[in-house]
Every structure is written in C-alpha cells, then in structure tokens.
C-alpha cells in the first residue's frame, strides 16, 4: 500500500514540512509519481519509524542517517538496540518525573527542597562533560559563565526554577510555530522571541554580543544541543544560530555600554 505525504503525516504525527525536509536531505526518500506527488511504501514507513525513535532518543538527523545508511544495518538488531536505549531512557525519565513530583509536593506543603533533590535525574557525568566542553571552547570566560549560572540558579526557590523551565519551553514552542509559518531568522516576530530568549539566558549569566552569538553556534554544532533542537524541529538548531547571530549584531552590539 502506497501512502501520500499527507497520509503519512496524519499517521505519524510528523508535519508535511518535516517530511519534505527529510526527503530534501536524503534521510527519507519516497517514490515520486509522474504527477509529482510523493508516495511512501512499507519500507519507507519502517524507516520513518526508526527515524522517529532515534529522534526521541535525541540523536541528530546526521547521526540517524549514518546509522540507517550503514551497509551493515540490520533492522532487527537495530530494533533491539533501540529497545535497550529506550529502557535506559525510561529509567532516567522516571527519575526526572519523581523529582518533579517531590518538588511539587514540597511546594504544596510549603517546604524547601534540598538542592541535590532538585536535579536528580540529570547525571553528574553529563553535567561535568558539558562544563568541560564549555570551558574548552570559551576558556576563562566559560568558567566564569558556569560559576555565575550555578550561583544564580541555586539562589532561585523551587517555584522560580519551574517557571524558568516553563519560560524556555514556551519560547521554543513559539519559535517552532514561526518556523513552520515560514518566518526568517531576521523577521521582527522572530527577533522579538530571541529577545525573550536573551532575557532568559541573562537570568543565569550575562553574555555580551560575542558570547551570545557563540552560544547560538554551540546550539548548532554541539552534539547534545543539536540533538535537543533537532528533536524539537529539524531546522531548529540552525534557525536559532542564525537568529541569535542577528540579535547579537543588531541589538547587543549597538546597545550603549
């Protein structure tokens, strides 16, 4: 049975625009009929399943393509590997859910939450790795940024930390809406959202124009950040990089000292 791009979008929950993007980059290539329409068969649907599973695990699209296009790729072995990865993810997500439950219970009861309980589920190894890479990339400025960010976040009460997370989630959602609508990184609507993003970043550290633009480049080039943004939208990381560079150049560099 062959399916049109709209039928695949309805069945999978993936937008038509994202499916077109997957075709454009060679990640998911349907048959193209004489009428110019895209058609997806069983093989393409199974490949899409793999793409979505790997995206849920945070892999960037380039890495997914490398895995699926490997001549030695074995569907059954890949599914077993995916199952193992998902089980590991479930354990971590369960820990994160329990952390949220404990935080909510403490807020409801008017109790303070111990600092170490706020971040259970975010591994110390991953946090240390991120910090080392930031210092390697930005030097003393990166180390200063990490220290300032930790100090500012630790000073926030639990309720404010939850608001902090909710704000960035809202910014990401609004950006995705604009990307889907065809907005450009330099458009007024996008730049207004990037202004909110800059304000959000400034709640933990104060980047100058160069540092803010560099943060955007890190979103697009660092494996973990790129994976996170690719999972939100296939064009999100590159879009954020360009939009943040525009904001740094047109707003931050022109701001009075």
Secondary structure per residue as TSV (DSSP state, phi and psi in degrees):
chain	resnum	aa	ss	phi	psi
A	1	X	-	360.0	127.2
A	2	X	-	-97.7	141.3
A	3	X	E	-121.8	144.9
A	4	X	E	-79.3	167.7
A	5	X	H	-62.3	-35.0
A	6	X	H	-68.1	-39.2
A	7	X	H	-65.3	-40.1
A	8	X	H	-65.5	-40.8
A	9	X	H	-61.1	-43.8
A	10	X	H	-64.9	-41.2
A	11	X	H	-71.8	-35.5
A	12	X	H	-99.5	-21.2
A	13	X	-	84.5	1.4
A	14	X	-	-86.3	135.6
A	15	X	-	-67.7	154.8
A	16	X	H	-59.3	-39.4
A	17	X	H	-61.2	-41.4
A	18	X	H	-66.4	-40.0
A	19	X	H	-63.1	-39.9
A	20	X	H	-62.0	-39.8
A	21	X	H	-64.6	-43.4
A	22	X	H	-58.9	-39.4
A	23	X	H	-66.3	-43.6
A	24	X	H	-60.4	-38.6
A	25	X	T	-91.5	1.5
A	26	X	T	80.3	14.4
A	27	X	S	-79.5	-37.3
A	28	X	S	-139.9	105.7
A	29	X	-	-108.8	106.7
A	30	X	-	-83.0	171.8
A	31	X	E	-76.7	145.6
A	32	X	E	-114.7	117.7
A	33	X	-	-74.9	171.7
A	34	X	T	-61.4	-24.4
A	35	X	T	-82.5	-0.9
A	36	X	S	86.4	-1.4
A	37	X	-	-79.9	149.2
A	38	X	E	-87.9	138.5
A	39	X	E	-130.2	135.5
A	40	X	E	-115.8	126.7
A	41	X	-	-99.9	-168.4
A	42	X	H	-60.4	-42.2
A	43	X	H	-62.3	-41.5
A	44	X	H	-68.2	-36.4
A	45	X	H	-66.7	-40.0
A	46	X	H	-65.6	-39.8
A	47	X	H	-64.5	-40.4
A	48	X	H	-62.1	-38.8
A	49	X	H	-58.0	-46.3
A	50	X	H	-61.4	-43.3
A	51	X	H	-57.9	-47.1
A	52	X	H	-67.9	-38.6
A	53	X	H	-62.9	-46.3
A	54	X	H	-65.9	-35.7
A	55	X	H	-63.6	-40.3
A	56	X	H	-60.0	-29.2
A	57	X	T	-85.0	-0.5
A	58	X	T	90.1	10.1
A	59	X	-	-75.6	139.5
A	60	X	-	-69.9	157.7
A	61	X	H	-60.4	-35.0
A	62	X	H	-63.5	-38.8
A	63	X	H	-70.3	-38.4
A	64	X	H	-61.3	-44.1
A	65	X	H	-60.9	-41.7
A	66	X	H	-61.6	-41.8
A	67	X	H	-65.9	-49.9
A	68	X	H	-70.8	-27.4
A	69	X	T	-93.7	0.4
A	70	X	-	-62.2	128.4
A	71	X	T	-55.8	-27.0
A	72	X	T	-90.6	9.8
A	73	X	-	-61.8	131.1
A	74	X	-	-123.1	120.5
A	75	X	H	-58.4	-47.2
A	76	X	H	-65.9	-43.4
A	77	X	H	-63.6	-37.9
A	78	X	H	-65.6	-40.0
A	79	X	H	-65.9	-38.7
A	80	X	H	-63.5	-41.2
A	81	X	H	-65.4	-40.7
A	82	X	H	-61.5	-41.6
A	83	X	H	-61.5	-42.2
A	84	X	H	-62.4	-45.4
A	85	X	H	-62.6	-40.1
A	86	X	H	-67.2	-38.1
A	87	X	H	-61.3	-41.3
A	88	X	H	-63.9	-40.3
A	89	X	H	-65.0	-39.2
A	90	X	H	-60.4	-42.7
A	91	X	H	-60.8	-45.5
A	92	X	H	-66.4	-42.4
A	93	X	H	-64.7	-35.5
A	94	X	H	-62.5	-41.3
A	95	X	H	-62.1	-42.8
A	96	X	H	-64.4	-40.8
A	97	X	H	-62.4	-41.1
A	98	X	H	-65.7	-36.0
A	99	X	H	-62.6	-43.5
A	100	X	H	-62.8	-43.7
A	101	X	H	-60.0	-43.2
A	102	X	H	-65.6	-39.5
A	103	X	H	-64.7	-44.7
A	104	X	H	-62.5	-41.6
A	105	X	H	-62.4	-41.2
A	106	X	H	-65.7	-40.6
A	107	X	H	-64.1	-43.6
A	108	X	H	-62.6	-34.0
A	109	X	H	-92.8	-0.9
A	110	X	T	73.3	22.5
A	111	X	-	-99.7	151.6
A	112	X	-	-76.8	150.6
A	113	X	-	-106.6	132.2
A	114	X	-	-62.9	142.5
A	115	X	H	-53.4	-45.0
A	116	X	H	-66.8	-22.9
A	117	X	H	-77.0	-21.6
A	118	X	H	-69.9	-25.7
A	119	X	T	-120.0	17.6
A	120	X	T	-64.4	130.5
A	121	X	T	110.3	-20.2
A	122	X	S	-97.3	110.4
A	123	X	-	-66.5	142.2
A	124	X	H	-63.1	-34.8
A	125	X	H	-62.3	-44.9
A	126	X	H	-66.1	-42.5
A	127	X	H	-61.4	-44.2
A	128	X	H	-63.2	-39.9
A	129	X	H	-62.5	-46.2
A	130	X	H	-59.7	-45.4
A	131	X	H	-64.0	-41.3
A	132	X	H	-62.7	-39.7
A	133	X	H	-69.0	-35.9
A	134	X	H	-65.8	-44.0
A	135	X	H	-64.5	-40.4
A	136	X	H	-62.9	-34.6
A	137	X	H	-82.8	-38.7
A	138	X	H	-112.2	-5.1
A	139	X	T	67.5	-140.7
A	140	X	H	-60.0	-35.0
A	141	X	H	-63.0	-38.7
A	142	X	H	-65.9	-41.2
A	143	X	H	-63.8	-42.7
A	144	X	H	-62.2	-41.3
A	145	X	H	-61.5	-43.7
A	146	X	H	-62.3	-46.5
A	147	X	H	-62.6	-43.5
A	148	X	H	-65.9	-41.2
A	149	X	H	-62.6	-46.0
A	150	X	H	-61.9	-43.8
A	151	X	H	-63.3	-43.3
A	152	X	H	-67.9	-41.5
A	153	X	H	-69.9	-36.8
A	154	X	H	-66.5	-24.2
A	155	X	T	-78.5	-13.2
A	156	X	S	-79.7	136.6
A	157	X	-	-70.3	161.9
A	158	X	H	-52.4	-41.5
A	159	X	H	-62.1	-38.3
A	160	X	H	-71.3	-32.8
A	161	X	H	-63.9	-40.7
A	162	X	H	-65.8	-38.7
A	163	X	H	-64.6	-38.3
A	164	X	H	-58.4	-46.5
A	165	X	H	-66.9	-41.0
A	166	X	H	-64.1	-34.5
A	167	X	H	-65.8	-44.7
A	168	X	H	-69.3	-33.8
A	169	X	H	-62.1	-40.2
A	170	X	H	-67.1	-40.4
A	171	X	H	-62.3	-45.6
A	172	X	H	-60.6	-44.2
A	173	X	H	-61.8	-42.9
A	174	X	H	-67.0	-37.2
A	175	X	H	-64.1	-41.5
A	176	X	H	-62.0	-40.4
A	177	X	H	-58.9	-43.0
A	178	X	H	-69.7	-38.4
A	179	X	H	-60.3	-46.7
A	180	X	H	-62.7	-29.2
A	181	X	T	-82.3	-4.0
A	182	X	T	89.0	15.8
A	183	X	-	-67.5	152.8
A	184	X	-	-96.6	156.8
A	185	X	T	-58.7	-27.5
A	186	X	T	-91.7	-1.8
A	187	X	S	-64.4	156.6
A	188	X	H	-60.7	-41.3
A	189	X	H	-64.1	-43.2
A	190	X	H	-67.1	-43.8
A	191	X	H	-65.0	-31.0
A	192	X	H	-64.2	-41.1
A	193	X	H	-68.1	-38.4
A	194	X	H	-65.6	-32.9
A	195	X	H	-60.6	-41.6
A	196	X	H	-63.0	-40.3
A	197	X	H	-63.1	-43.0
A	198	X	H	-61.2	-43.2
A	199	X	H	-61.3	-38.5
A	200	X	H	-64.2	-44.9
A	201	X	H	-60.7	-39.7
A	202	X	H	-67.7	-11.2
A	203	X	T	-72.7	-17.9
A	204	X	T	-116.4	-29.7
A	205	X	-	-156.8	164.8
A	206	X	-	-114.2	86.8
A	207	X	-	-77.3	141.0
A	208	X	-	-81.9	-175.1
A	209	X	H	-59.2	-45.2
A	210	X	H	-64.7	-42.4
A	211	X	H	-68.0	-37.4
A	212	X	H	-68.5	-41.0
A	213	X	H	-64.0	-38.2
A	214	X	H	-66.0	-35.3
A	215	X	H	-62.2	-40.4
A	216	X	H	-62.4	-39.8
A	217	X	H	-65.1	-36.4
A	218	X	H	-64.6	-38.9
A	219	X	H	-56.4	-37.3
A	220	X	H	-87.8	-21.5
A	221	X	H	-114.2	-24.8
A	222	X	S	-77.2	133.3
A	223	X	H	-56.3	-47.6
A	224	X	H	-66.5	-45.7
A	225	X	H	-66.0	-44.1
A	226	X	H	-59.9	-41.3
A	227	X	H	-62.1	-43.3
A	228	X	H	-60.8	-47.1
A	229	X	H	-73.2	-35.3
A	230	X	H	-61.1	-34.8
A	231	X	H	-68.5	-29.3
A	232	X	H	-77.0	-43.4
A	233	X	-	-163.4	138.3
A	234	X	T	-61.4	-19.6
A	235	X	T	-110.2	8.5
A	236	X	H	-66.7	-47.0
A	237	X	H	-61.3	-50.0
A	238	X	H	-64.9	-36.5
A	239	X	H	-64.5	-45.3
A	240	X	H	-61.1	-43.0
A	241	X	H	-58.1	-48.2
A	242	X	H	-66.9	-43.3
A	243	X	H	-65.1	-40.1
A	244	X	H	-68.9	-35.2
A	245	X	H	-64.5	-41.7
A	246	X	H	-62.1	-45.6
A	247	X	H	-63.2	-42.5
A	248	X	I	-61.0	-40.9
A	249	X	I	-77.3	-39.0
A	250	X	I	-94.0	-21.5
A	251	X	I	-114.3	-56.4
A	252	X	I	-70.4	-39.6
A	253	X	T	-70.3	-21.2
A	254	X	T	-98.7	-2.6
A	255	X	S	-71.1	141.6
A	256	X	-	-65.1	147.4
A	257	X	-	-68.1	360.0
